[in-house]
């Protein structure tokens, strides 16, 4: 008589076949932690953004690889951080940037290469210009909330920066530049691209 496979055994085989063995869960957890830290978010803040009722404990379990977040949360986090699902799930050789972010960066760089008027702009004015271009060329790739977090400030302060009502410091410029694929030197005036 053939041996019957239990549902848990089926799921175990399925997880292993699609790459969610313990090592992949651990890579996913490490990537989630790194992304959260890059964005300057606490465990509680990420839990709130992801709509988790369990709070920081659930996020901590994701980051240690004890539990994999539900698919809807993974999709939200991939979109929020602008990373590909394959990369987030720990797949070897997967590109970090999501296709939308990758395409957005390419379009942004294409537009900036034809912009001669940036020479006389201050770093804060350059940040405002790049922000306006991201929203014109590829708004879905660079949500304002994500850009604000990666710039290291609240949404309100970010709006003040891009409107030129507040001067951007190097931390702001480096964080924003990292999000859109531009080096700090570009904002400071030494176009090194």
Secondary structure, 3 states (H helix, E strand, C coil): CCCCCCHHHHHHHHHHHCCCCHHHHHHHHHHHHHHHHHCCCCHHHHHHHCCCCCCHHHHHHHHCCCCCCCHHHHHHHHHHHCECHHHHCCCCCCCCECHHHHHHHHHHHHHHHCCHHHCCCCHHHHHHHHHHHHHHHHHHHCCHHHHHHHHCCCHHHHHHHHCCCCCCCHHHHHHHHHHHCCCHHHHHCCCCC
